[in-house]
Amino acid sequence: MFARLYSLAGGADMFVTRSRFGVGQFDFTAKPREFYNIYLGLIFLSIAIGFFAFLVFLGFGAIVSSFDSPTSSPVVATIGAVVPMFISFAIYLFFYVFVQVNIRNLVFNNTVVSNTYLESTLQLGEMYRLYLMNTIAMVCSMGLLTPWAMVRLARYRAEHTSLKSTQKLEKIDSRNSRDGSAVGEEVGEMFDVGVGI
């Protein structure tokens, strides 16, 4: 597990530091222990929520077993099987969102290029509610609302991502345009290679 976390931190570092904006190269300031802290928090959170879920399931099992026989009432048997499944899914989704939010905030908040900083302010509660509502909408529509859910998620992430800079972004990029060569563009036109972003 610790090797996977270390590779996750190294992968984020490699992805960020090999990126450029103009002549500015990105730098990644997070340490591997910050990734470990996220997963340690997840372990403690899962123990606490697991204990709470165990108590809920125990109480729910006592309620269901208080009926004469669960097989005599199909409704009780169905509820006894379905409710724990939905609770388990909601708990799993919460753990997934916890990791996603914390890793994204960690990576974005520790990315720097030429005195320009990225900032991510995703909130766990808002993101969990968004994932839960999107999942319910996609299941109820048999997948037809998947594009809508993806747009909602992308919009939320974009609204909570910002750029803080002490200089104009044109300065970072314009230094590159003076030093650049037109050879790459001309060779691309010669072979009729179109690259668009």
Rosetta blueprint (number, residue, H / E / L):
1 M L
2 F H
3 A H
4 R H
5 L H
6 Y H
7 S H
8 L H
9 A H
10 G H
11 G H
12 A H
13 D H
14 M H
15 F H
16 V H
17 T H
18 R L
19 S L
20 R E
21 F E
22 G L
23 V L
24 G E
25 Q E
26 F L
27 D E
28 F E
29 T L
30 A L
31 K L
32 P H
33 R H
34 E H
35 F H
36 Y H
37 N H
38 I H
39 Y H
40 L H
41 G H
42 L H
43 I H
44 F H
45 L H
46 S H
47 I H
48 A H
49 I H
50 G H
51 F H
52 F H
53 A H
54 F H
55 L H
56 V H
57 F H
58 L H
59 G H
60 F H
61 G H
62 A H
63 I H
64 V H
65 S H
66 S L
67 F L
68 D L
69 S L
70 P L
71 T L
72 S L
73 S L
74 P H
75 V H
76 V H
77 A H
78 T H
79 I H
80 G H
81 A H
82 V H
83 V H
84 P H
85 M H
86 F H
87 I H
88 S H
89 F H
90 A H
91 I H
92 Y H
93 L H
94 F H
95 F H
96 Y H
97 V H
98 F H
99 V H
100 Q H
101 V H
102 N H
103 I H
104 R H
105 N H
106 L H
107 V H
108 F H
109 N H
110 N L
111 T E
112 V E
113 V E
114 S L
115 N L
116 T E
117 Y E
118 L E
119 E E
120 S E
121 T L
122 L L
123 Q L
124 L H
125 G H
126 E H
127 M H
128 Y H
129 R H
130 L H
131 Y H
132 L H
133 M H
134 N H
135 T H
136 I H
137 A H
138 M H
139 V H
140 C H
141 S L
142 M L
143 G L
144 L L
145 L L
146 T H
147 P H
148 W H
149 A H
150 M H
151 V H
152 R H
153 L H
154 A H
155 R H
156 Y H
157 R H
158 A H
159 E H
160 H L
161 T E
162 S E
163 L E
164 K E
165 S E
166 T L
167 Q L
168 K L
169 L H
170 E H
171 K H
172 I H
173 D H
174 S H
175 R H
176 N H
177 S H
178 R H
179 D H
180 G L
181 S L
182 A L
183 V H
184 G H
185 E H
186 E H
187 V H
188 G H
189 E H
190 M H
191 F L
192 D L
193 V L
194 G L
195 V L
196 G L
197 I L
